[in-house]
Amino acid sequence: MMKLSLLFTIAIAFSILTGCESPPTGGPIASESSGPTIEQLTRAAEPVDITQIEAIAGHTVYVPVYSHIYYRNTQQVYNLATTLSVRNTDLENPLIVTAVKYYNTEGNLVNSYLEQALKLPPLGSMDFFVEQSNTRGGSGANFIVEWISETALSEPVIEAVMVGVSGTQGLAFTSRGKTINN
């Protein structure tokens, strides 16, 4: 059943992606190559001074991502774009994202996306993007996302969507974050 679901997901992604000539527009996606600006992220979030915050909860979340995957017996490389999505699942309370960092296969920091903490409203989300042509992360890349809150709230969903398009072929899959530190 899982194999069928994965094939269905790949087939849908293939049909959607191969029909698109250009990427969708309109959303606040912070690109690693151009560097995020607060204006790009404030559509759903607002800057906050964490020295004024009395945090009662918070976690560090590890999200595995792939700037490329291997295929065929010759280990050819297929490059992927990555969108990291941070979603506040709480209906009433804001979530404060204090850090979003991108690391490569060797564990070296590639990019730190935030210059200051951002308060994400209830049910708000924010995205961070790594272009398909950017292969600095490697097959073992990851994001570290740190968040805090002033009140008890439901656990956020932090996940990545990897997408690759080459000619008439497309591939898409997701990776969910794992809490590594309270």
C-alpha positions in Angstrom: 0.0 0.0 0.0 2.8 2.4 0.9 4.6 1.7 -2.4 1.3 2.4 -4.3 1.0 5.7 -2.3 4.5 6.8 -3.2 4.0 5.9 -6.9 0.8 7.9 -6.9 2.5 10.9 -5.2 5.3 10.7 -7.8 2.8 10.4 -10.7 0.9 13.5 -9.5 4.1 15.5 -9.0 5.3 14.4 -12.4 2.1 15.5 -14.1 2.0 18.8 -12.2 5.6 19.7 -12.5 6.0 18.8 -16.2 3.1 21.0 -17.0 4.6 24.1 -15.4 6.9 26.3 -17.4 7.8 28.5 -14.5 7.6 28.3 -10.7 4.5 29.5 -8.9 4.6 33.1 -7.6 3.0 35.0 -4.8 4.2 33.3 -1.7 6.9 34.4 0.8 9.7 32.0 0.0 13.1 32.8 1.3 15.7 31.6 -1.1 19.1 30.5 0.2 20.9 32.0 -2.8 19.5 35.5 -2.5 19.1 35.4 1.3 15.9 36.0 3.0 14.6 39.5 4.0 12.3 40.1 6.9 9.8 41.5 4.3 9.7 38.1 2.5 8.9 36.3 5.8 6.5 38.8 7.5 3.5 38.0 5.4 2.6 35.4 8.1 5.2 36.3 10.7 6.5 39.4 12.5 9.9 40.2 14.0 10.1 39.8 17.8 12.7 40.6 20.5 13.2 37.3 22.3 14.9 39.1 25.2 11.4 40.3 26.2 10.0 36.7 26.0 9.5 34.4 28.9 9.5 31.0 27.1 7.8 28.1 28.7 8.2 25.6 25.9 10.6 25.1 22.9 12.3 22.5 20.9 15.1 22.0 18.4 13.9 20.1 15.3 16.1 18.2 12.8 14.7 17.9 9.3 16.6 15.7 6.8 16.7 17.0 3.3 18.4 16.2 0.0 20.0 18.6 -2.5 20.4 15.5 -4.6 19.7 11.8 -4.7 21.4 8.9 -6.5 19.9 6.8 -9.2 20.8 3.9 -11.5 23.7 1.6 -10.8 26.2 4.2 -11.7 25.1 6.5 -8.9 24.2 9.3 -11.2 23.0 12.4 -9.3 19.5 13.9 -9.6 19.4 17.4 -8.2 16.4 18.5 -6.1 14.9 21.8 -4.9 13.8 21.9 -1.3 11.1 23.9 0.4 11.2 23.8 4.2 7.8 24.6 5.8 7.3 25.6 9.4 3.6 25.5 10.4 2.1 26.7 13.6 -0.7 24.1 14.3 -2.1 25.9 17.4 -5.5 27.5 17.0 -5.0 30.3 19.5 -1.3 30.8 20.3 1.7 32.2 18.4 4.9 30.2 17.8 8.3 32.0 17.9 10.9 30.7 15.5 14.3 31.6 16.7 16.6 29.9 14.2 16.5 28.2 10.8 19.9 26.8 9.8 20.9 24.7 6.7 23.8 22.2 7.1 25.6 20.0 4.5 26.4 16.3 4.4 29.6 16.9 6.5 27.6 18.8 9.2 29.0 22.2 8.2 26.7 25.3 8.3 25.7 26.4 4.8 23.2 29.1 5.6 21.5 30.7 8.6 18.2 32.1 7.4 17.1 34.3 10.2 18.7 37.5 11.5 16.1 37.8 14.3 13.3 35.7 15.7 9.9 35.7 14.1 6.5 35.3 15.7 4.2 33.0 13.7 0.5 33.6 14.4 -1.9 30.8 15.1 -2.2 28.5 12.0 0.4 30.6 10.2 3.3 29.1 8.2 6.6 30.2 6.7 8.8 28.7 3.9 12.5 28.6 3.2 13.7 27.5 -0.3 16.9 25.9 -1.6 17.1 26.0 -5.4 17.5 22.8 -7.5 20.8 24.1 -8.9 22.2 24.6 -5.3 24.0 21.3 -4.5 26.1 22.5 -1.6 24.0 20.5 0.9 24.6 17.1 -0.6 22.6 13.9 -0.1 22.8 14.3 3.7 21.8 17.9 4.1 19.5 19.0 6.9 17.8 21.9 8.5 17.8 22.7 12.2 14.8 24.7 13.3 14.6 26.2 16.9 11.3 27.5 18.3 9.9 28.7 21.6 6.5 29.8 22.9 5.2 31.9 25.8 2.3 29.5 26.4 1.6 25.8 26.0 0.7 25.1 22.4 0.3 22.2 20.0 3.5 20.9 18.4 4.2 22.6 15.1 4.6 20.7 11.9 8.0 21.2 10.4 8.7 19.3 7.1 10.5 19.6 3.8 9.3 19.0 0.3 12.0 18.0 -2.2 11.2 18.4 -5.9 13.3 17.6 -9.0 12.4 18.4 -12.6 14.6 17.4 -15.5 13.2 17.4 -19.0 9.9 15.4 -18.9 10.7 13.7 -15.6 9.7 14.9 -12.2 10.1 13.6 -8.7 8.7 14.9 -5.3 8.7 13.6 -1.8 8.5 14.9 1.8 10.6 14.6 4.9 9.2 15.3 8.4 11.2 16.9 11.2 12.2 15.1 14.4 12.6 16.9 17.8 16.2 16.4 19.0 16.2 18.7 22.0 13.7 20.1 24.4 
